[in-house]
Amino acid sequence: MYLLGEGGFRKARAMGAPRPEGEHIQGECKARHEDYILERTAVAFVGVNNTRATRREVDPGRKYGIMLNNNSNSWKCIFCKKDFNAGISRLKQHLRGDHRNAKACNLCPPHVREELIKHKQMKEDEIAARNLALQEEEGLG
């Protein structure tokens, strides 16, 4: 699975991508694990988002909106039918009701709001952990 083009993983390794942990993994499983780790790290180092389609599928906000005119910046809330021309982030702010950029959706069910709030918190925690790891690496170097 070489999605970064020719030499992409070598470039990622040269830029500091870690080798996979767990030498107990053997054979084909080890190769797949290594490709997975490198693919995930290469995205951060090279700046090419080759897991974008996967992230879009996983993003819970996309389940509760309809893309308008095949434009990823135009969305319609499936609950109140309000149109947004500012992207999926604005739609999620509308559904969560936690940001001043978008008026909260009065018709959004509580379980949807909770799901989106948990997803946002999970993303913030991942970013904080990544930043902490980078600060620790810089401190050691």
C-alpha positions in Angstrom: 0.0 0.0 0.0 2.2 2.8 -1.3 -0.1 5.8 -1.4 2.6 8.5 -1.1 4.2 7.7 -4.5 7.5 6.3 -5.3 9.9 6.5 -2.3 7.2 7.9 0.0 7.9 5.7 2.9 11.6 6.1 2.6 11.0 9.9 2.7 8.8 9.5 5.7 11.5 7.5 7.5 14.2 10.1 6.5 12.0 12.8 8.1 11.8 10.9 11.4 8.8 8.5 11.1 9.2 5.9 13.8 9.6 2.2 13.0 6.7 0.1 14.2 6.9 -1.2 17.7 6.3 -4.8 18.8 9.0 -7.0 17.2 6.9 -9.9 18.2 4.8 -9.4 15.0 5.9 -11.9 12.4 5.8 -12.3 8.6 3.0 -10.8 6.6 1.3 -9.3 9.6 4.5 -7.5 10.5 4.7 -6.0 7.0 1.1 -4.9 7.1 1.6 -3.4 10.5 4.7 -1.5 9.3 2.9 -0.2 6.3 0.0 1.0 8.5 2.3 2.8 10.9 4.3 4.4 8.2 1.2 5.5 6.3 -0.2 7.1 9.4 3.1 8.9 10.3 3.9 9.8 6.7 0.7 11.8 6.6 1.9 14.0 9.4 5.4 14.3 8.1 4.9 14.7 4.4 1.7 16.6 4.7 -0.2 14.5 2.2 -3.5 13.3 3.7 -3.9 9.9 2.2 -6.4 8.8 4.9 -8.8 11.6 3.9 -11.5 9.3 2.5 -11.4 7.2 5.7 -11.6 10.2 7.9 -14.6 11.5 5.9 -16.3 8.2 6.3 -15.6 8.2 10.1 -16.6 11.8 10.7 -20.0 11.6 12.5 -21.0 15.1 11.3 -21.4 13.9 7.7 -24.2 11.6 8.7 -26.4 14.5 9.8 -26.0 16.7 6.8 -26.6 16.7 3.1 -23.9 18.0 0.7 -25.4 20.5 -1.7 -24.4 20.7 -5.4 -21.5 18.3 -4.8 -19.7 21.1 -3.0 -18.0 20.2 0.2 -18.5 23.7 1.5 -22.3 23.7 1.2 -24.3 21.6 3.6 -27.9 21.2 4.7 -28.9 20.1 8.3 -31.1 17.1 8.0 -33.0 18.1 11.1 -34.0 21.8 10.5 -33.2 21.9 6.8 -30.9 25.0 7.3 -28.3 25.6 4.6 -24.6 26.3 5.4 -22.0 27.6 3.0 -19.1 27.4 5.4 -18.2 23.7 5.3 -18.8 20.7 7.5 -17.2 22.4 10.5 -20.0 25.0 10.6 -22.6 22.3 10.3 -21.1 20.4 13.2 -21.0 23.6 15.3 -24.7 24.1 14.5 -25.5 20.5 15.6 -23.5 20.7 18.8 -24.7 24.2 19.6 -21.4 25.0 21.3 -20.0 27.8 19.1 -20.9 31.4 18.4 -20.4 30.9 14.6 -23.6 29.0 14.2 -27.0 29.1 15.8 -27.8 25.8 17.7 -30.2 23.4 16.0 -33.3 23.2 18.1 -34.4 19.9 16.3 -31.1 18.0 16.8 -31.7 15.0 19.1 -29.6 14.9 22.3 -27.9 11.6 21.3 -26.6 13.2 18.1 -25.3 16.3 20.0 -23.6 14.0 22.6 -22.0 12.0 19.8 -20.6 15.1 18.1 -19.3 16.5 21.4 -17.5 13.3 22.2 -16.0 13.2 18.7 -14.7 16.7 19.1 -13.2 16.0 22.5 -11.5 12.9 21.1 -10.0 14.9 18.3 -8.8 17.6 20.7 -7.2 14.9 23.0 -5.4 13.4 20.0 -4.0 16.8 19.0 -2.9 17.5 22.5 -1.1 14.1 22.8 0.6 14.7 19.4 1.7 18.2 20.5 3.0 16.8 23.8 5.0 14.1 22.0 6.5 16.7 19.6 7.5 19.0 22.6 9.1 16.0 24.3 11.0 15.1 21.2 12.2 18.7 20.8 13.3 18.8 24.4 15.3 15.7 24.0 17.0 16.8 20.8 
